[in-house]
Amino acid sequence: MRKHFLVLTILLSFILPSAVFAQSAKVDVTAAEKKMAESITAQQMSDYLHFVASDAMGGRDTPSQGLDITAEFLAFNLKRWGFKPAGDNGTFFQKMMLSGGAIDPSKVNLKVGTGALKYGDDFFLLSGEGNGGGGLVFAKDGWMVKSKNHNDFEGVNVKDKYIVVKGDGFNGRGINPPTGITQDDLKGEKGVDWADPMTYAKANGAKGVILLASPRIQSSWSQIGGFLGRGRMSVEGLGGTPRGGDQTKELPMVLVSNETEKAIFNGETSSVTSESGFELKKTLSLDAPNSKTRVSTQNVVAIWEGGDPKLKEEMVAIGAHYDHVGTRPDAKGDDKIWNGADDDGSGTVAVLAIAEALATSKTRPNRSILFVWHAGEEKGLWGSEY
């Protein structure tokens, strides 16, 4: 089975003293280096992987207890092998604070006129919080871009009202621009030279944004529900999320189904195909309490110092993400745990095995080796970006 790990032999040859790749395409592997690589066996990696990807880890979601246990397992081995901690405060953990949280559907209520709507069937809360009623204003795509002479809010007053917009996509940062508007068009100061629906709503005193589901979004309604049900969190210090948590009140953004759209426009003299924005006769009432929480997770970081007095200041980085997608209550069948043996349990234990091979060898590489196990890869490369 050892011959299956020739790739590791080649990898180690890059970081050990005999590597001459800078001078030649040929890499000579010494007997000592070959012995080091051969210390990595299939049984060793299988043992590690059966622990990391076991049901007990619950799929290693970010954040989760299973991910934390896996981090402790990595740190335990790194410590006993003599690695230098490269995390926070002399530990192997580089901590990341996450802000956000899952929404409790039972506490979110929405009415159009006097008709109560059902969470999951008729609407989803995409973000934010709020309570109280207000009028409705239709604002087409809901974008204002001066460089393109584009203003969907022309002629309408949104103050103390909910803005109804159409759109074919959304992400964690809001509603996607309409056709004809690209990121290159979003020049100047946000909120002054251009504004997405939520930015305009905040700047002009609106109560929130109501997004009408496009046919494409409606066709994926159940999948969207499963995605939103996992909760939405962000890393403090990345993507505009402030450190210490965002304590400001965020306006609500609600996605409504095609049936709810009919209820909104029923009886109106204009429709969603109108060439301009207009005020609707109906009112909307929303009760969406604050669901924000703060919780920590971590990258696992360690250094194996090189043996050369000068070259050890340089580092070769080796890494893998050790998270996966967790447990899905809505998954088909009896098995709800997504174990992630290959994504990326295999990479996780391969890097761990390389670390062990270095630690048990009598030969040190010239350069230092930086080992990083990243969290949150499945959530958008959180750990590697952080």
C-alpha positions in Angstrom: 0.0 0.0 0.0 3.0 2.3 0.6 3.6 2.8 -3.2 0.2 4.5 -3.4 1.7 7.4 -1.5 4.4 8.3 -4.0 2.8 11.7 -4.3 3.7 12.3 -0.7 7.3 11.3 -1.4 7.5 13.9 -4.1 5.9 16.5 -1.9 8.4 15.9 0.9 11.3 16.1 -1.5 10.3 19.7 -2.1 10.8 20.7 1.5 13.8 18.6 2.5 17.4 19.7 2.2 18.2 17.6 -0.8 15.6 19.2 -3.0 17.2 20.8 -6.0 14.1 21.7 -8.0 15.1 25.3 -8.2 18.2 24.3 -10.3 16.8 21.3 -12.2 13.5 19.7 -13.1 14.9 16.5 -11.7 14.2 15.8 -8.0 16.4 13.3 -6.2 14.8 11.5 -3.3 17.2 10.2 -0.7 16.8 7.0 1.3 16.0 9.1 4.4 13.3 11.0 2.6 11.8 7.9 1.1 11.7 6.3 4.5 9.9 9.3 5.9 7.2 9.1 3.2 6.9 5.4 3.6 6.0 5.9 7.3 2.6 7.1 6.0 0.5 4.0 5.5 -3.1 3.4 4.3 -4.0 1.9 7.7 -2.8 4.9 9.6 -4.8 7.3 7.4 -7.8 5.0 7.5 -7.8 5.1 11.3 -7.6 8.9 11.4 -10.3 9.2 8.8 -12.7 6.8 10.5 -12.5 9.1 13.5 -12.7 12.5 11.7 -15.6 11.4 9.4 -17.5 9.3 12.0 -21.1 9.9 12.9 -20.0 11.2 16.2 -18.6 14.3 14.5 -22.1 15.0 13.0 -20.7 16.1 9.6 -18.4 18.8 11.0 -20.6 21.8 10.2 -19.2 25.3 10.8 -19.8 26.0 13.6 -20.6 22.7 15.5 -19.5 20.6 18.4 -18.2 18.0 15.9 -16.0 20.5 14.2 -14.6 21.6 17.6 -13.9 18.0 18.6 -12.1 17.5 15.3 -10.0 20.6 16.0 -9.1 19.3 19.5 -8.1 16.0 17.9 -5.7 17.7 15.5 -4.3 19.9 18.3 -3.8 17.0 20.6 -1.7 15.2 18.0 0.3 18.3 17.0 1.1 19.0 20.6 2.4 15.4 21.4 4.5 15.5 18.2 6.2 18.7 19.3 4.8 21.2 16.8 4.9 24.9 17.6 1.4 26.5 18.1 0.7 29.2 15.6 -2.8 30.2 16.7 -4.0 32.8 19.2 -2.5 33.2 22.6 0.0 30.3 22.3 -2.6 27.8 21.2 -3.1 25.9 17.9 -6.5 27.7 17.4 -6.9 30.8 15.3 -10.4 31.9 16.5 -13.0 33.4 14.3 -16.2 35.0 15.7 -19.4 34.3 13.7 -22.4 36.6 13.8 -25.9 35.6 12.8 -28.2 32.8 13.6 -31.1 30.6 12.5 -34.6 32.0 12.2 -37.5 30.5 14.3 -40.4 30.3 11.8 -42.9 30.0 14.6 -42.0 33.6 15.7 -42.1 35.2 12.2 -45.6 36.5 11.1 -46.6 38.2 7.9 -49.9 39.6 6.8 -50.9 41.3 3.5 -54.0 43.3 4.3 -55.9 41.0 6.7 -54.7 37.7 5.2 -52.1 35.8 7.3 -49.4 34.0 5.4 -47.6 30.8 6.3 -43.8 30.8 6.7 -42.2 28.3 4.3 -45.2 28.0 2.0 -45.9 31.7 1.3 -42.7 33.5 2.3 -39.2 33.3 3.8 -37.4 35.9 5.9 -34.0 36.4 4.1 -32.5 38.7 6.6 -33.2 41.4 9.2 -35.8 42.0 11.9 -38.7 44.3 12.5 -42.3 44.6 13.5 -45.3 46.8 12.6 -47.3 47.6 9.6 -46.9 50.0 6.7 -48.0 50.7 3.1 -46.6 49.0 0.0 -44.7 50.6 -2.9 -43.7 48.7 -6.0 -40.3 49.8 -7.3 -39.6 47.4 -10.2 -36.1 46.0 -9.8 -35.3 48.3 -6.9 -32.0 49.7 -8.1 -30.7 53.2 -8.6 -27.5 53.6 -10.8 -26.7 57.2 -11.8 -24.0 56.1 -14.3 -26.6 54.2 -16.3 -29.4 56.7 -15.8 -31.3 54.0 -14.0 -33.7 54.8 -11.2 -36.5 52.4 -10.3 -37.7 54.7 -7.4 -38.4 57.7 -9.6 -41.8 59.2 -8.6 -42.4 57.1 -5.5 -42.1 57.8 -1.8 -40.9 54.9 0.2 -40.8 56.4 3.7 -42.5 54.2 6.3 -43.5 51.7 3.6 -42.3 48.3 2.5 -40.6 48.3 -0.9 -41.8 45.5 -3.3 -39.3 44.6 -5.9 -38.8 41.8 -8.5 -35.5 40.1 -9.1 -34.1 36.9 -10.4 -31.5 36.2 -7.7 -30.2 37.1 -4.3 -27.2 36.3 -2.2 -25.9 36.9 1.3 -25.2 40.5 0.5 -28.6 41.4 -1.1 -30.5 41.3 -4.4 -28.6 40.8 -7.6 -28.5 43.7 -10.1 -31.0 43.7 -13.0 -30.1 42.8 -16.5 -27.9 45.5 -18.0 -26.3 46.5 -14.7 -22.9 45.0 -14.0 -20.4 45.4 -11.1 -18.4 47.8 -13.3 -21.4 50.1 -13.4 -21.5 50.4 -9.6 -19.0 53.3 -9.4 -18.8 56.1 -6.8 -20.3 56.2 -3.4 -22.8 53.6 -2.4 -26.1 55.2 -1.5 -25.3 58.3 -3.4 -24.2 57.3 -6.9 -25.8 53.9 -6.8 -28.0 51.9 -4.4 -29.4 48.4 -4.2 -32.9 47.9 -2.8 -31.8 47.6 0.8 -29.4 50.5 0.7 -32.1 52.7 -0.8 -34.6 51.5 1.8 -32.2 52.4 4.7 -31.4 55.8 3.3 -35.0 56.8 2.6 -36.8 55.5 5.7 -38.5 52.4 4.3 -39.5 49.6 6.7 -38.1 46.8 4.6 -37.9 45.1 1.2 -40.3 42.5 -0.2 -38.7 40.4 -3.0 -41.1 38.7 -5.5 -39.9 35.2 -6.4 -39.0 34.9 -10.1 -40.2 31.7 -11.9 -36.6 30.4 -11.5 -36.6 31.0 -7.7 -40.2 29.6 -7.4 -39.1 26.4 -9.1 -36.5 25.9 -6.4 -38.7 26.9 -3.5 -38.2 23.8 -1.4 -34.4 23.8 -1.9 -34.3 27.5 -0.9 -36.2 26.6 2.3 -33.7 23.9 3.1 -30.8 26.3 2.5 -32.3 29.1 4.6 -33.2 26.7 7.4 -29.5 26.1 8.1 -29.1 29.7 9.4 -27.1 32.5 8.0 -23.9 33.6 9.7 -20.9 35.7 8.7 -17.3 36.0 10.0 -16.7 39.2 12.0 -13.9 41.2 10.2 -14.8 39.8 6.7 -17.2 41.1 4.1 -18.1 44.2 6.0 -19.2 42.4 9.2 -17.8 44.4 12.0 -15.8 42.9 14.8 -17.7 42.7 18.1 -20.9 41.9 16.2 -23.3 44.1 14.3 -25.5 45.7 17.0 -27.5 47.9 14.6 -31.0 46.9 13.7 -31.1 45.5 10.2 -34.2 46.1 8.0 -36.0 43.0 7.0 -35.9 41.4 3.6 -38.7 39.0 2.8 -39.0 36.6 -0.2 -42.6 35.9 -1.2 -44.0 33.2 -3.4 -45.9 33.6 -6.7 -49.2 33.0 -4.8 -48.3 35.8 -2.4 -47.5 38.1 -5.3 -51.0 37.5 -6.6 -52.4 38.5 -3.2 -50.3 41.7 -3.2 -51.4 42.9 -6.6 -54.9 41.6 -6.6 -57.3 44.5 -7.2 -54.6 47.0 -8.0 -54.9 49.1 -11.1 -51.3 48.5 -12.1 -49.3 45.3 -12.0 -45.7 43.9 -11.7 -45.2 44.6 -15.4 -45.7 48.3 -14.9 -43.2 50.6 -16.7 -42.8 52.7 -13.5 -43.1 52.4 -9.7 -46.4 53.0 -7.9 -48.0 52.9 -4.5 -50.3 50.0 -3.7 -53.6 50.2 -1.9 -52.8 47.4 0.5 -50.8 47.4 3.7 -48.3 44.8 5.1 -47.7 43.8 8.6 -44.5 42.0 9.7 -43.4 40.6 13.0 -39.8 39.3 12.8 -37.9 39.3 16.1 -34.1 39.5 16.4 -32.4 36.1 16.0 -28.8 37.2 16.0 -26.2 35.2 18.0 -22.4 35.2 18.3 -20.4 32.0 18.4 -16.7 31.2 17.8 -15.1 28.6 15.5 -11.4 28.1 14.6 -8.7 27.3 12.1 -6.1 24.9 13.4 -2.5 26.3 12.8 0.9 24.8 13.6 4.5 25.3 12.5 7.3 22.8 12.1 10.5 24.9 12.3 13.2 24.4 9.7 16.7 23.5 10.5 18.6 26.1 8.5 19.2 29.3 10.5 18.3 31.6 7.6 15.9 29.5 5.5 13.7 28.6 8.4 12.3 32.2 8.2 10.7 31.1 4.9 7.6 28.8 5.0 6.1 26.1 2.9 2.3 26.1 3.6 0.3 22.9 3.5 -3.4 22.9 4.2 -6.9 21.4 3.9 -10.3 22.3 5.1 -11.6 20.1 7.9 -15.2 21.1 7.9 -18.1 19.6 6.0 -21.9 20.4 5.6 -23.1 18.9 8.9 -26.4 17.1 9.6 -29.5 17.7 7.4 -32.8 16.9 9.0 -34.5 17.2 5.6 -32.2 14.7 3.9 -33.9 11.8 2.2 -33.7 8.4 4.0 -32.8 7.5 7.6 -29.2 8.7 7.4 -29.1 12.5 8.0 -25.4 12.9 8.6 -23.2 14.1 5.7 -19.9 12.6 6.9 -17.6 14.3 4.5 -15.0 11.5 4.3 -13.7 12.8 1.0 -14.7 16.4 1.3 -12.4 17.0 3.0 -11.8 14.3 5.6 -9.3 12.7 3.3 -7.4 16.0 2.9 -7.5 16.6 6.6 -5.9 13.3 7.5 -3.4 13.5 4.6 -2.1 16.7 6.0 -2.1 15.2 9.5 -0.1 12.2 8.2 2.5 14.5 6.6 2.8 16.3 9.9 3.4 13.0 11.7 6.0 11.9 9.2 8.0 15.2 9.7 7.8 14.9 13.5 9.0 11.3 13.5 11.9 11.8 11.1 15.5 12.5 12.2 15.9 15.0 9.3 14.5 18.5 9.5 13.7 20.5 6.3 15.6 23.7 5.7 12.5 25.8 5.6 9.7 25.9 8.2 6.4 24.2 7.3 3.1 25.9 8.1 0.2 23.6 8.6 -3.3 25.1 8.4 -6.6 23.2 8.7 -9.3 25.6 7.6 -12.9 25.9 8.9 -15.9 27.2 7.0 -14.8 26.2 3.5 -18.3 25.0 2.8 -19.7 28.3 3.9 -17.7 30.3 1.4 -14.0 29.8 2.1 -14.3 31.6 5.5 -11.2 30.0 7.1 -8.8 30.5 4.2 -9.9 34.1 3.7 -9.6 34.9 7.4 
